[in-house]
Amino acid sequence: MTRILIADDHQMVLEGLNVVISNHPDLMVVKECLNGEEVLDYLKSEQVDVAILDINMPKIDGLACARRIKKSYNVKVIMLTMYAQKSFIDEMLTIGVDGCILKNNTGKELVEAVLRVAGGRSYFDQIHEFTDVKNKASHFQLGERELEVIKLLAEGMTSSDIAERLFISEHTVKTHRKNILRKTNLHSTHELIKFAINNELI
């Protein structure tokens, strides 16, 4: 039985992760933590095989916590993140983190990641698709014209401005905007711009 610790500062996320992991007969969640400090305190006296850590946590964040775990304990570490920022990935690899998955893929992929990491291998499958803009765009099924629209929106242009710049109709621009939001599962231009920056699309 693989003993697993999960850490996230949202109780509902912890409960969801616990349900997914506990459904597998070979995996057992032994501890839920709300921050990195709780994780390190628990590891002082208890044995854990795999620690699953959210990057953004209070007191001690996920990356700082992972660094201390890899330095002091024989524990595999999987990071959870909302966005596959290159700076995060580079730091994870420097620390020696064993795996990383995106928070929007924490079902079947989470179990697969835990099993692989517990078996001594790494798991960065999803993250490898975010190595450059073309791969990121491909992941979200965004075309070159849609990427152009995103960049111009980030510059503060209106649909009318973009239509004039790209020599297309305003209706076409609005259609692109609608399709982009659908593909990225977002609901506003503000969310889209933040998403594009975090994923280095612009």
RABELWO-V907350 format. One record per backbone hydrogen bond with DSSP energy under -0.5 kcal/mol. CO is the residue of the C=O (numbers start at 1). NH is the residue of the N-H. E is the energy in kcal/mol with one decimal. If there is no record, write none. Layout:
BEGIN
[[CO/NH/E] [CO/NH/E]]
END
This chain:
BEGIN
[[1/3/-0.5] [2/28/-2.5] [3/49/-2.1] [3/50/-2.0] [4/30/-2.7] [4/31/-1.1] [5/52/-3.1] [6/33/-2.6] [7/54/-1.9] [9/11/-0.5] [10/14/-2.0] [11/15/-2.4] [12/16/-2.1] [13/17/-2.7] [14/18/-2.6] [15/19/-2.2] [16/20/-2.1] [17/21/-2.7] [18/22/-2.9] [19/23/-1.0] [21/24/-1.9] [24/27/-1.5] [26/2/-2.8] [28/4/-2.9] [28/30/-0.6] [31/6/-2.5] [33/8/-2.2] [35/39/-1.4] [36/40/-2.3] [37/41/-2.1] [38/42/-2.1] [39/43/-2.1] [40/44/-0.8] [41/44/-0.5] [42/45/-1.4] [42/46/-1.8] [49/76/-2.5] [50/5/-2.5] [51/53/-0.6] [51/78/-2.8] [52/7/-2.6] [53/80/-3.0] [55/57/-1.0] [55/62/-2.4] [55/63/-0.5] [58/36/-0.9] [58/60/-2.7] [60/36/-1.3] [61/65/-2.5] [62/66/-2.6] [63/67/-2.2] [64/68/-1.7] [65/69/-2.2] [66/70/-2.7] [67/71/-1.2] [68/72/-1.7] [69/73/-3.0] [73/75/-1.4] [76/51/-3.1] [77/98/-1.6] [77/99/-1.4] [78/53/-2.7] [79/101/-2.3] [80/55/-2.0] [81/103/-2.4] [83/85/-1.8] [85/89/-2.1] [86/90/-2.8] [87/91/-1.9] [88/92/-2.6] [89/93/-2.3] [90/94/-1.8] [91/95/-2.5] [92/96/-2.0] [92/97/-2.4] [98/123/-1.9] [99/79/-2.5] [101/81/-1.6] [102/105/-2.0] [103/106/-0.6] [107/111/-1.5] [108/112/-2.2] [109/113/-2.6] [110/114/-2.5] [111/115/-2.5] [112/116/-2.2] [113/117/-2.7] [114/118/-2.8] [115/119/-1.2] [116/121/-2.2] [117/120/-1.9] [123/100/-2.7] [124/128/-2.1] [126/129/-1.4] [127/130/-2.4] [128/131/-0.9] [132/136/-2.5] [133/137/-3.1] [134/138/-2.3] [135/139/-2.3] [136/140/-1.8] [137/142/-3.5] [138/141/-1.1] [143/147/-2.0] [144/148/-2.1] [145/149/-2.1] [146/150/-2.2] [147/151/-2.3] [148/152/-2.2] [149/153/-2.4] [150/154/-2.1] [151/155/-0.8] [152/157/-2.0] [153/156/-1.8] [158/162/-2.6] [159/163/-2.3] [160/164/-1.9] [161/165/-2.3] [162/166/-2.7] [163/167/-0.9] [163/168/-2.0] [169/173/-1.8] [170/174/-2.4] [171/175/-1.9] [172/176/-2.3] [173/177/-2.6] [174/178/-2.2] [175/179/-2.4] [176/180/-2.6] [177/181/-2.2] [178/182/-1.8] [179/183/-2.6] [180/184/-2.1] [181/185/-0.7] [181/186/-2.1] [182/185/-0.6] [188/192/-2.1] [189/193/-2.6] [190/194/-2.1] [191/195/-2.6] [192/196/-2.8] [193/197/-2.2] [194/198/-2.5] [195/199/-2.0] [196/201/-3.1] [196/202/-0.9] [197/200/-1.5]]
END
